[in-house]
Amino acid sequence: MRCLAVMNQKGGVGKTTTTVNLAAGLARSGKRVGVLDMDPQAHASLHLGVDPQRPLTTMYDVLNSEAPLSEAWQDAGERLRVAPAHIDLAAVEVELAGVVGREVILRDKLAACAGEFDYVLIDCPPSLGVLTINALTAVDHVYLPLQPHFLALHGLSKLMQTIALVAERLNSRLQMAGVVMCMYDSGTKLAAEVTADVDQYFRALRSKGGVWEGVRLFETRIRRNIRLAEAPSFGQSIFGYAPESPGAEDYGALTGELLAYYAGRELMGGGATAPRPPAEQPAVDRRAA
């Protein structure tokens, strides 16, 4: 089971759109896929046609009680399931403040699902609090959607520091793996220039090795497309809503790139891993003060 986090502390950059449509693309390719909605806005849940007000168990319950993750899964299509968010997730930062081991709650609960999925994608909130730390502690790889405007790289240093810190202290498997250019205006000088700057920035990071050694800019550009903006209103991925649209073409290509990357890793011996507590760090009592 490969666990991937899609994150950016900025809103409106294509984070949820990428999470949902990449998950749907993987499911269409025959993979068993789970989406964890860790954003209190619950946009990924709504995008996949799940009303976050109706499920009995949401990610809030999974993180803030003894409820197993298995109780939260909702069917969202063939080979595709989602564990929905709820607005109450916004209170988790405060409610877990005194809980020992709060950073690894998701990791421990996700480990129980290791045989159920080929891929798990986490839609992270646009913040760097305990919800995002839980996601980073549970996954193998981080994917970063960016919009090609002149502020694309502004403020990324804090996000990069957080990823590096989690890799050092909580999750030695963690790597920054890929960058996706979203809302791309083909043929514009600005988009090309910003993309070149982004490529240069992450090439420099990759040269440092460690958590950055595998980071790359995807060749696929997710073009700006009205169908991508409309699809969430119908509770569908772009493949269900507008399968002939440029958005479906782009996310299909992105899915192909991702699958090719992981096929290459398997040939080189970098097989899938499941989140689990390290041997020297056993599971903890969640309610200890």
N, C-alpha and C positions, 0 to 999 in steps of 0.2 A: 504494500500500500504506500503510494507516494502522497505526501501531505504538502500542500502548497498554500502560501499566504499571498493574497493580492492586497497591496496596501499602498497608501499615500496619505499623509496627514492633511493634504489639501482636498477639499471637496470639489466635485464637478469636473474631474479629470478622466472619467471613464472607468473608475475602479469597479463599481458594481456591474456595469455593463460588460466589462471584461470577465469578471468572475462568472457571471451567469452564462454568457455565450460561449466561453471557453469550456465550462462544465458541460453545456449542452452539446458542444462539438465533440468532446471526448465520449459522451454517451452515444452519440450517433456513430462513432467509430468502434462501438462494441465494448467500451470500457464501462465498468460499474463505478458510478461517480456519486459522491456525497458533497453537498454544499453546506458549510456551517456559516450561518448568518450571525456575525458577532457585532453588527452595527445596530445600535438601538433604534435607528430609523427604519429598520426592517425592509429596506428597499429590495434586497435580493430575494427575500421571501415573497414579497408582492410581485416582483418580476417573474417569479416561477409559479405564480398563481395560487399561493398559499396565503390565506388571511391570518396574519399574526395574532389577531384577537381571538381566533377560534380554537387553535390547538390546546390541548390540556397541558402539554409540556413544551416549554420553549427553552432556548439557551439560557435564559435567566434562571430557570429551575435547575438546569444541569450544573451551572456554575455555583449556585447559591443554596443547594440542598443535596441530598443523597441521591437524587434522581439520576439514573443512568442515561447516557446519551441515546441508548437504544429506544427509550420512550419518546424521544423528540422527533425522530425521523418521520417525514411526510413524503409520500410519493409525489413527484413532480414531472413524471414522464418515464418512458421506458429506460431502465437502467439508471435513472436519475432520482435522487432523493435530496431533501433539504431539511435541516434542523433549523426551524425559524427563530428569528429574534423577536423581541418584545420591547416596548418602550421602557419597561422596568429595568432593562439592562443598564440604563444610564445611571442607576443607583448602585451598581455593583462596586464601583470604585470605593464608595463609603462603606457599604455593608461588609466588604471583605477586608477592610483595613486592619482588623485585628486577627485575621485568620493566618495561622502558620501554614506556609506552603501554598499561598494563594496563587503564586505565579505558575504553578504546575498542575492546577486542577484540570484544565482541558487536556493536557498531555496524558494524564493518568486515565481519564475517562475515554479518550479517543483510542487508547491502546486496546481497549476491549472490543473495538470494531475492526481490528486489523484484518480479519478474514472476509469482511463484507464488501470491501471496495478495492478498486484498483487505484483510484485517485480520490483524494479529499481536497477540496478547495475552500479556503476560508476568506470570506469577505470581511475585512477588518474595518473598524471604525476610523474616521478621519481624526485620530488623536493618538497619543503615545502613552496611554494609561495602562491599567491592569488588564483590560480586555486585549489590547494589542500585545502586551507582554505574554499573556497566555497563548495567543496564537503563535508568536515567534518561538516560544518554548516547545510547541507541539509539532512544528513543521520541519521539513527538510530544506525547502527552498522558498525564497521570497521573490515575487514578481511585482514590478513597479510600473503602473500606467502613468504616462506623462502626456500632457497636451503641449504641442509645439508653439508656445508663445514665449515672449522674452523673459518671463518670470519662472520658466519651467524648472530651473535648477535652484531657484531661490528658496532657502529654508531647508534644503535637503540634508545639510550637514548634521542636524539634530537627529533626523531619521537614520542616517548612516551610523552615527554614534550609538544609537539605541540598538541597532542590529548587531554591531560589533560587540557591545557589552553583553547582550544576551548570548551570543555565540561563545564568549569567553567564560561566562559564569553559569549559564543555565542549559545551554544546548550546543554541544560541540559539533553536532551534525549540520548546524544552520549555515546556509550559504545564500548570498545574494545571487540570484540566477539569471534574471532577465528583465529587460526594460521594453515596454510596448508603447509606441507612439500612437495615441488615440486622437480622434477629432482632427485628423490630418487633412489639410487643404492642399490637395495635389497641385503641383505646378506653381505654388507661391514661393517667392524668394525667402520669406520669413520662415516657413515650415522647413525648408531645406537647410537654412542656416542654423536654426535651433537644433535640428536633428544632428547636424554635424557637431555642434557644441556638446550635445548630450553624449554622442559617441565618443568624443575625445575625453570627456569627463570620466566615463566609465572604463575606458581603456586605461586611463591613468590609475584608477582604483584597482583594476585587474592586475596591474603590474606589481601591486603590493602583496599579492597572494593571499593566503588564509581565507577568510570568509568571502573575499572578493574574487578569488581565482577563476571562478566559472561564470562571472557576470558577462552578459552580452546584450547587444541591442538586436531585437528581432528584426529580420528583414521585412516582415509584413507590416504595413502601415494600415491602421484602422481609419479609413476615410470618414470624414464627416458625412452623415447620412440620416435623413429624416426618419427613415424606417427604424433605425436603432433607437431613436427618441420615442417613437410611437409604441414599440413592442411592449414595454412594461405596463402600459395602460390596459393591455389585453391579457396580461399574465402569461406571456409567452416569450420564449427565446426568439432571436431573429430567425432561426431556422424554421420555427413553426409559424411565425407571423408573416415573414416576407422571404421565403427561401431563395428567390431569384434576385434579391437586392444586392447592391454592393456590400452592405454590411454582412450579409450571410457569406458572400464570397471571401471577404477579408477575415472573418472569424473562422471560416473553414480553413483558410491558408494558415492562420495562426495555430490552429489545432494541429495541422500537419507538421508545422515546424516543431511544436512541443513534443509530439510523438516521435519525430525523428531524433530529436535531442536525447530523449530518454532511451530510445532503442540503441543509440550509440553508447550511452553510459552503461547499458547492460552488457554490450559486447566487450566493454573495457573493464567489466567487473564491478561497476557501480550500481548494483541492484537496488530494488526498492527496500525501504526500511519502514518499520512501524514505530511510532512514538512509544517510548517505554521509560520508566524510571531507571537511571543508571544504577549499577550494582552497588555503588557506594552511597547511593542516595535513595533509600527505600521510600515507598509511599508514606505520606504523612497523615496525621490526624487533622482533618479539615477544620474542625471546630475548636481546636486548642487555642487558648488565648495567647 
